[in-house]
Amino acid sequence: MSTKLVPTPGQTVGPFYGYALPFEKDNELLAPGSPGSIRLQGTVYDGAGETVPDAILEIWQPDAEGNVVQKTGSLVRDGYTFSGWGRGSVGYSGVYTFTTVNPGPTKPGAAPFISVAVFARGLTNRLFTRIYLPENEEALASDPLLGSLDPERRQTLIARRDPDGGLTFDIRLQGEGETVFLDFQ
């Protein structure tokens, strides 16, 4: 007798279990107050413009010189070593925060960016996007991804520089001002 197997339906991301998420200093790519450290912050919004109280974000990025960390990652933060990777939850306010550095360009003339993955209820798959630094308009104008977008959509990938030197980047999951999300095949 031949039985045809049918795939199970997609499930939403989660559940998240407290024994592994979060872990100590998960949102610190280096210790707060370290030379060159900045705060990356923002709010995650749903399609109705309401804050999402339980999303988790992961970021990956090069260091300030544009070097991609090549060492095996660790859940143990030593307070000195730039890890290039972090995970942070938003909490009830929908706000996330990371301690990191301004990423450098990975090659001369390239626009520096931070890669982001978003996990949240209602999403059957995580979402990927990028956070570009607002400076160096020439590099932003020559970036292949940004160049493929119309100007209004392009702006959803560029962070705002805060007065203290940090970055603010809000993520809109859908609706007006929806963040551009990337599809990796």
Buried (B, 14 or more C-beta within 10 A) or exposed (E): EEEEEEEEEEEEBBEEEEEEBEEEBBBBBBBEEBEEBBBBBBBBBBEEEEBBBBBBBBBBBBBBEBEEBEEEEEEEBEEEEBBBBBBBBBEEEBBBBBBBBBBBBBEEEBBBBBBBBBBBBEBEEBBBBBBBBEEBEEBBEEBEBBEEBEEEBBBBBBBEBEEEEBBBBBBBBEEEEBBBBEEEE
